[in-house]
Amino acid sequence: MNHKAWLTTFGIFALLIIGGSAFYAYSGYSKYSEAMGSWDEKVRTIESLERKVPYPNEENAEALEERKDELDAAVQELYESLDAFQRPLDTAMTNTQFQEKVVERVQEFREFAKDEDMGLLEDPQTFQLGFDVYATDIPKPELVPYLNYELEAIDKLLRQLGKADADALVSFERDPIPGEQGGPENQESSVVHKYPIRLRVQAKHDSFQRFINGMANDKEFFYILRVLKVKNESPEGPIKLVADDGSTDLPTYINPDTQEIASYAKLVEWGYPDTPTEELSATAREAGFELNKQDARVLMGEEKLNVFMVIDIVRFVRGEEADAPKEEKK
């Protein structure tokens, strides 16, 4: 073989070998640089964690476990304290027993309203405490504890209304709870359950005030007044006499038998304004009129109120009950 051809061939193979070695060396260096960069980043992360408190060592793990136990105990104590203000669920009642209880409670409340002289809708015989559907149907067994809780809360709330001397329960509606037909799929919160009711009542101001105070201070159920609309059925107030000069600061005389208010003309006939008050009163008395000492009514006083309310019956869910759906899903 020609030595020039051999040298050319050797040179080509040498270049290929050197080029391949350089390529693999460069690739290896790149991987080495990436590995070193990743290593340095992990080292910095570890050093940063070591400077933080608490560092995950055995001592801090024990301290964290102690804090967790303290938190669990505090939560359990909170749930136990709720028992003093919230009636527990009755999980032993069957659906047929609940249906019988609804019929019994409805009849008892109708008698109660009659005894308290409180009007009950247009027809008291149609009032079912909001559980109309269960007059004929049996509820799902899993809903019974919650429906029974709501029944007890509604019955107690409306009895407070009657004891406060309300004139009438004009309308009443209960929103379906999750699981009932027409109800939402789930409660908005897994910690607090709400059972809304809507009612319209007629009452004097002091009766309505007693009802609100009793609801706010109840020791068995939590009631939240979410919507309140008040309409005064006597917005005009008492009749005011007007003198010829436009003055309205006039004495008011009333016939106690007929409730007639003496007109300004009668006052003038009796000698007003020149006659002293004692003589004027004596003349009015002879005509069958007495001085009306209650000739003004204060707003929110003796007038009748028409009140619409949306009240949420609120129940705080215990820990084991809130965890039950999670366990079922698992």
Beta strands, then each sheet from edge to edge (+ up, - down):
strand 1: 119-120
strand 2: 168-174
strand 3: 192-204
strand 4: 222-232
strand 5: 253-254
strand 6: 290-291
strand 7: 304-316
sheet 1: 1+ 2+ 3- 7+ 4-
sheet 2: 5+ 6-
end
